[in-house]
Amino acid sequence: MREGEGSEARQWALILGASSGTGAAIAEAVTRKPGLNVFGVHRGRYAEGAVQLEQRVRDAGGLGVMWQADASSPEAAEAGVAALREVAGPRSVKLFVHSIAGASVGRFLSEGEDRLHARRIRRTFDTMAHSFVFWAQALVNEDMLAPEARLLGLQNPLDETHLGNTGLISASKAALEMYVRYLAMELGPRGHRVNLLKFGTVMTPALKHVYSPGALARLEAAHARMNPAGRMGTVEDVARFVTVLAGEEAGWFNGATIDFTGGMTLRLLDLVLNP
């Protein structure tokens, strides 16, 4: 497909981590509202899901292009944005969503296999935080951001509490939050908006890969007790709200960490003291 072919009437969403879970749900939702084409980046772990998503986007009336790569390096960002430019043309990206994960869990001072060595630390920060900057830089360098574009990172509640073995995830997400604030300052005068969406645990293929069915059942039960709504959040909940953030109504959000946890942490003390 040549530059801009078939995409004149629709702007584009660039979604990192689009083949499954939250990224895939967001891709499908923004195809319908506000009506974006999708350029999805994925590592190939869920290749069948990527093919299916591409077809669902097309069924919904958009163009779906899936690009397989490890998105965590500046070189990958430059190559990915160049590939997107060939398909979409300049100033076409209305929404950029950073939905990739690839964190190491463990302990900083452990003497065992779970020790967080330098290589694991660098890898986690590249994937969970630095890559947000790499792709933002590439989008600006290639003049790919549409007027009033929205750049969105994804956050979790681990910055508010302690969960064993997740210190590196918490630290990288804290870095991501700072990147969002500073990029909001730099891109704000150009009319763009940069925000961070914080939400709790949602059921994804990655989660099902890590936990056994019994553990997943306990996880869902625990979240049903924590959340005022009496249930765990879903990827569809998150995706629907991203469509709001992509619209004109959310144009005054900038540099914000938006709490979309559904009140997940409100009852923690009560659950500890009154089990």
C-alpha positions in Angstrom: 0.0 0.0 0.0 1.3 3.4 -1.0 1.5 6.4 1.3 -1.9 7.6 2.4 -3.8 5.1 0.1 -7.2 4.3 1.4 -6.7 6.3 4.6 -7.8 9.9 3.6 -11.0 9.8 5.6 -9.6 8.2 8.7 -6.7 9.1 11.0 -4.6 6.4 12.6 -4.0 4.8 16.0 -0.5 3.5 16.7 -0.7 0.9 19.4 2.3 -0.9 20.9 1.3 -4.4 22.2 -1.8 -4.7 20.0 -2.0 -8.4 19.4 -3.7 -9.4 22.7 -5.1 -8.2 26.0 -5.6 -4.5 26.6 -3.9 -3.3 23.5 -6.1 -5.5 21.2 -9.2 -4.3 23.0 -8.2 -0.7 22.6 -7.4 -1.2 18.9 -10.8 -2.7 18.2 -12.6 0.0 20.2 -11.0 3.0 18.6 -11.7 1.6 15.2 -15.4 2.1 15.9 -15.1 5.3 18.0 -13.7 7.8 16.9 -13.1 5.7 13.7 -9.4 5.3 13.4 -7.3 3.0 11.3 -4.9 0.8 13.4 -1.1 0.3 13.0 -0.4 -2.4 15.7 3.1 -3.4 16.8 3.5 -6.8 18.4 6.4 -9.2 19.2 4.8 -12.3 17.6 3.9 -14.1 20.8 0.3 -14.0 19.8 0.6 -14.1 16.1 -2.8 -15.7 15.5 -4.4 -13.0 17.6 -2.7 -10.3 15.5 -4.1 -11.7 12.3 -7.6 -11.9 13.9 -7.4 -8.3 15.2 -6.3 -7.1 11.7 -9.4 -8.7 10.3 -11.7 -7.3 13.0 -10.4 -3.8 12.4 -11.2 -4.2 8.7 -14.6 -5.7 9.4 -15.3 -2.5 11.4 -14.5 -0.4 8.4 -10.9 0.6 9.1 -7.5 -0.4 7.9 -5.6 -2.7 10.1 -1.8 -3.2 9.7 0.2 -5.3 12.1 3.9 -4.9 12.3 6.0 -7.5 14.2 9.0 -6.2 16.2 10.4 -5.8 19.6 9.3 -2.2 20.2 11.6 -1.5 23.1 14.6 0.1 21.3 15.0 3.4 19.5 15.9 1.6 16.4 12.6 -0.3 16.4 10.8 3.0 17.0 12.4 4.6 14.0 11.8 1.6 11.8 8.2 1.2 12.9 7.3 4.9 12.4 9.0 4.8 9.0 6.8 1.8 8.1 3.7 3.6 9.4 4.5 6.7 7.3 4.6 4.6 4.2 1.1 3.4 4.9 -0.6 6.4 6.5 1.3 9.5 5.3 2.5 12.4 7.5 0.5 14.0 10.3 -1.9 11.1 10.5 -1.5 9.6 14.0 -4.3 10.8 16.2 -3.7 8.3 19.0 -0.5 6.6 20.3 -1.0 4.0 23.0 1.9 2.4 24.8 0.6 -1.0 25.9 3.7 -3.2 25.9 4.9 -5.2 28.9 8.1 -7.2 29.4 9.1 -6.7 33.0 11.3 -8.9 35.2 10.0 -9.8 38.7 12.3 -10.6 41.5 14.3 -9.0 44.4 17.1 -6.5 44.2 19.2 -8.1 46.9 18.3 -11.8 46.4 21.2 -14.3 46.1 19.0 -16.7 44.1 17.7 -16.9 40.6 15.2 -14.1 41.2 18.0 -11.5 41.7 17.4 -8.5 39.5 20.7 -8.2 37.7 21.6 -5.2 35.6 20.6 -6.7 32.3 17.1 -7.5 33.6 16.8 -3.9 35.0 17.8 -2.3 31.7 15.5 -4.5 29.7 12.5 -3.7 31.9 13.1 0.0 31.8 13.6 -0.1 28.0 10.3 -1.9 27.6 8.1 -0.4 30.2 9.3 3.2 30.2 12.1 4.3 27.8 10.3 3.0 24.7 7.5 5.5 25.3 10.0 8.3 24.7 11.7 6.5 21.8 8.4 6.3 19.9 7.3 9.8 20.8 10.6 11.1 19.4 10.3 9.1 16.2 6.7 10.3 15.7 7.8 13.9 16.1 10.9 13.5 13.9 8.9 12.0 11.1 6.1 14.7 11.4 3.5 11.9 12.1 1.4 13.5 14.8 -2.0 14.7 13.6 -3.4 18.0 15.0 -4.3 17.6 18.6 -2.9 14.1 18.8 -3.2 12.0 22.0 -0.3 10.1 23.5 -1.2 7.6 26.2 0.8 5.5 28.6 -0.7 2.8 30.8 -0.1 2.5 34.5 -1.1 0.2 37.4 -1.7 0.9 41.2 1.7 -0.5 42.2 3.0 3.0 42.8 0.6 3.2 45.8 1.4 0.0 47.6 3.9 -2.9 47.9 3.6 -6.2 46.2 6.4 -8.7 46.5 8.8 -9.2 43.6 7.4 -6.2 41.7 9.8 -3.4 42.7 11.3 -3.2 39.3 7.9 -2.9 37.7 6.9 -0.1 40.1 10.2 1.8 39.5 9.8 1.6 35.7 6.2 2.8 35.8 7.3 5.7 38.0 9.8 6.6 35.3 7.0 6.4 32.7 4.9 8.8 34.8 7.7 11.3 34.7 8.2 10.9 31.0 4.4 11.6 30.5 4.6 14.8 32.5 7.6 16.2 30.7 6.4 15.2 27.3 3.1 16.9 28.1 5.1 20.1 28.7 7.0 19.8 25.5 4.1 18.8 23.3 1.4 20.9 24.9 2.4 24.1 23.0 2.1 22.1 19.7 -1.5 21.2 20.6 -0.9 17.6 21.6 -1.9 15.9 24.9 0.1 13.3 26.8 -1.5 11.3 29.7 -1.2 8.2 31.8 -4.2 5.9 32.4 -4.0 4.0 35.6 -6.2 0.8 36.0 -6.2 -2.3 38.1 -5.8 -6.0 37.2 -7.6 -7.1 34.1 -7.8 -10.6 32.6 -5.5 -11.0 29.7 -3.8 -13.9 27.9 -0.5 -13.1 29.6 -2.2 -13.3 33.0 -3.7 -16.7 32.1 -0.3 -17.9 31.0 1.3 -17.0 34.4 -1.4 -18.2 36.7 -3.2 -21.6 37.0 -7.0 -21.7 36.8 -7.2 -22.1 40.5 -5.0 -19.1 41.1 -7.0 -17.0 38.6 -10.2 -17.9 40.4 -8.7 -16.7 43.7 -7.4 -13.5 42.0 -10.9 -12.7 40.7 -12.5 -13.4 44.1 -9.9 -11.1 45.8 -10.7 -8.3 43.3 -14.4 -8.8 43.8 -13.9 -8.1 47.5 -11.6 -5.1 46.9 -13.5 -3.3 44.2 -16.6 -1.4 45.2 -18.3 -2.6 42.0 -17.8 -6.2 43.2 -15.9 -7.4 40.2 -12.6 -7.2 38.5 -12.2 -4.6 35.7 -12.0 -5.8 32.1 -10.0 -4.8 29.1 -13.3 -3.7 27.5 -13.8 -1.2 30.4 -10.3 0.2 29.7 -10.8 0.3 25.9 -14.1 2.2 26.1 -12.5 4.9 28.3 -9.6 5.2 25.8 -12.2 6.1 23.1 -13.3 9.0 25.4 -9.7 10.1 25.9 -9.3 10.2 22.1 -12.3 12.5 21.7 -12.6 16.2 21.8 -14.3 16.1 25.3 -11.0 15.0 26.9 -8.9 17.6 25.2 -8.1 19.4 28.5 -6.4 16.4 30.1 -2.7 16.9 29.9 0.2 15.5 31.9 -2.4 13.7 34.0 -2.3 10.3 35.7 -6.0 9.4 35.4 -7.3 7.0 38.1 -9.4 4.4 36.3 -9.0 1.7 39.1 -12.7 1.7 40.0 -11.7 2.4 43.6 -9.6 -0.8 43.8 -7.4 0.3 46.7 -10.1 1.9 48.9 -10.8 -1.1 51.0 -7.3 -2.5 51.4 -7.0 -1.4 55.1 -10.5 -2.6 55.9 -9.7 -6.0 54.3 -6.5 -6.3 56.4 -8.1 -5.2 59.7 -11.5 -6.8 59.2 -10.9 -9.9 57.1 
